[in-house]
């Protein structure tokens, strides 16, 4: 029984080491960056609207 537990612990350690090396070498592919101001979202409601596109009502 002692050997089974030790083998299981060794397998868990090796799996953790493999997962750590996989994530540390991974490069982010889907990085979202607004490179120009024209790419930023533009609000469609008037800034001085008291109703604020219906967000003020419950």
N, C-alpha and C positions, 0 to 999 in steps of 0.2 A: 504494500500500500504506500509505503514511504517513497518507493521508486516512481510510482505513478504520479504522485503529487509533485515530485521534483521534475519529472519530465514535463508535466503540464506547466509548471512555472517557467521552465526553459523555453517552451514553445511560446508562452505569452511574452516573455522578454524579447525573443527574436522577432515576433510579430510587431511589437512596439518599436523596436529599432528600425525595422523595415518601413513602417509607416512614418516614422519621424524623418528618415532620409528622403522618402517620397515627397513629403510636404515641404521640406526645406529647399528642395531643388525645383519645386513647381513654380512656374511663372504665371502671374495673373494675365489672362487673355482678354477679359471683358472689363477693361478699366474705362470708366465713364469720365471724360474730361471735357469741360466746355472751353474750347480753345478760342472762340470768338464770342463777343457779346451778342451778336445776332443769333447765336445758337441757343441762348437762354430762353426760357418760357416767357411769353408776354401775357400779362393779365388781360382778360377781355372785359372786365367791369371797370367803370369809372372810379377813380380813387376817392372822389368826394360824394359818392352815392351813399345815402344813409341806410339803404336797405342792403347794400353790399352783395348784390347778386342773390338775394334771398338768404344769406347766411345769418342775418340779424334776427330772423323770425324763427320760432321754435315749432 
